[in-house]
């Protein structure tokens, strides 16, 4: 799987979206990433993460950022949402690539296999 990303910019800033949060959480890319993150135990506490969607970061590719959620039972400053890792999702094939294993911080992507529901 090859993503042709002209620029990879990772920030903790809020991504402007034309979708409401409720619509965003029903997006196929977010649903696929959320299911995979939860099934594969990719975060320590599934209740303390949020998902942020950027549609068409490149043509036909969505970006889903997995962010820390703070406040309530989740420790930390509720005003801050740090990025844990990102997942790029091909809109047609649903193939995913993530920087979750990139210890160097260079933006190296590795395939992320989707959880297949039987």
TAWO-V103698 format. One record per residue. N is the residue number from 1. RES is the residue in three letters. PHI is phi in radians with two decimals (none if undefined). PSI is psi as a letter, one per 40 degrees, with the letter a starting at -180 (999 if undefined). NEAR is the number of other C-alpha atoms within 10 Angstrom. Layout:
N|RES|PHI|PSI|NEAR ; N|RES|PHI|PSI|NEAR
This chain:
1|UNK|none|h|10 ; 2|UNK|-2.22|h|11 ; 3|UNK|-1.80|h|14 ; 4|UNK|-1.74|g|9 ; 5|UNK|-1.68|h|11 ; 6|UNK|-1.27|d|8 ; 7|UNK|-2.69|h|8 ; 8|UNK|-1.92|h|9 ; 9|UNK|-2.08|h|6 ; 10|UNK|-1.90|h|11 ; 11|UNK|-2.37|i|10 ; 12|UNK|-1.75|e|12 ; 13|UNK|-1.24|i|10 ; 14|UNK|-1.26|h|9 ; 15|UNK|-1.52|h|11 ; 16|UNK|-1.28|h|9 ; 17|UNK|-2.35|i|12 ; 18|UNK|-1.54|e|10 ; 19|UNK|-1.81|i|13 ; 20|UNK|-1.30|i|8 ; 21|UNK|-1.07|d|12 ; 22|UNK|-1.12|d|8 ; 23|UNK|-1.12|d|9 ; 24|UNK|-1.05|d|19 ; 25|UNK|-1.23|e|17 ; 26|UNK|-1.70|e|11 ; 27|UNK|-1.12|h|13 ; 28|UNK|-0.98|d|14 ; 29|UNK|-1.14|d|24 ; 30|UNK|-1.15|d|23 ; 31|UNK|-1.05|d|14 ; 32|UNK|-1.13|d|18 ; 33|UNK|-1.14|d|25 ; 34|UNK|-1.04|d|22 ; 35|UNK|-1.08|d|15 ; 36|UNK|-1.19|d|17 ; 37|UNK|-1.03|d|17 ; 38|UNK|-1.23|d|15 ; 39|UNK|-1.17|d|13 ; 40|UNK|-1.60|e|12 ; 41|UNK|0.92|f|11 ; 42|UNK|-1.47|e|13 ; 43|UNK|-2.26|i|15 ; 44|UNK|-1.28|d|9 ; 45|UNK|-2.50|h|12 ; 46|UNK|-1.12|e|15 ; 47|UNK|-1.47|e|13 ; 48|UNK|-1.96|f|16 ; 49|UNK|-2.32|i|20 ; 50|UNK|-2.15|i|19 ; 51|UNK|-2.12|h|20 ; 52|UNK|-2.13|h|20 ; 53|UNK|-1.90|h|24 ; 54|UNK|-2.11|h|20 ; 55|UNK|-1.27|i|20 ; 56|UNK|0.91|f|14 ; 57|UNK|-0.99|d|17 ; 58|UNK|-2.37|i|16 ; 59|UNK|-0.94|h|11 ; 60|UNK|1.42|e|13 ; 61|UNK|-2.22|h|23 ; 62|UNK|-1.75|i|22 ; 63|UNK|-1.97|h|23 ; 64|UNK|-2.05|h|23 ; 65|UNK|-1.64|h|26 ; 66|UNK|-1.74|h|24 ; 67|UNK|-2.05|i|19 ; 68|UNK|-1.18|h|23 ; 69|UNK|-1.96|h|24 ; 70|UNK|-2.03|i|19 ; 71|UNK|1.86|i|12 ; 72|UNK|1.10|b|9 ; 73|UNK|-1.34|e|9 ; 74|UNK|-1.75|h|14 ; 75|UNK|-1.14|i|11 ; 76|UNK|1.87|i|13 ; 77|UNK|-1.32|h|10 ; 78|UNK|-1.06|e|12 ; 79|UNK|-1.41|e|8 ; 80|UNK|-1.94|i|15 ; 81|UNK|-2.38|g|18 ; 82|UNK|-1.43|i|16 ; 83|UNK|-1.30|h|19 ; 84|UNK|-1.56|d|15 ; 85|UNK|-2.85|i|18 ; 86|UNK|-2.18|i|22 ; 87|UNK|-2.30|h|24 ; 88|UNK|-1.72|h|28 ; 89|UNK|-2.15|h|27 ; 90|UNK|-1.27|h|21 ; 91|UNK|-1.12|d|16 ; 92|UNK|-1.53|d|8 ; 93|UNK|-1.58|e|10 ; 94|UNK|1.15|e|17 ; 95|UNK|-1.17|i|18 ; 96|UNK|-2.23|i|25 ; 97|UNK|-2.39|i|22 ; 98|UNK|-2.40|i|21 ; 99|UNK|-1.75|e|20 ; 100|UNK|-1.09|d|19 ; 101|UNK|-1.79|e|12 ; 102|UNK|-1.49|g|13 ; 103|UNK|-1.31|d|9 ; 104|UNK|-1.40|d|8 ; 105|UNK|1.35|e|9 ; 106|UNK|-1.48|e|9 ; 107|UNK|1.44|f|16 ; 108|UNK|-1.23|h|13 ; 109|UNK|-1.81|i|18 ; 110|UNK|-2.20|i|16 ; 111|UNK|-1.04|i|15 ; 112|UNK|-2.13|h|18 ; 113|UNK|-1.36|h|14 ; 114|UNK|-1.23|i|18 ; 115|UNK|-1.32|h|15 ; 116|UNK|-1.73|h|9 ; 117|UNK|-1.48|h|5 ; 118|UNK|-1.76|999|3
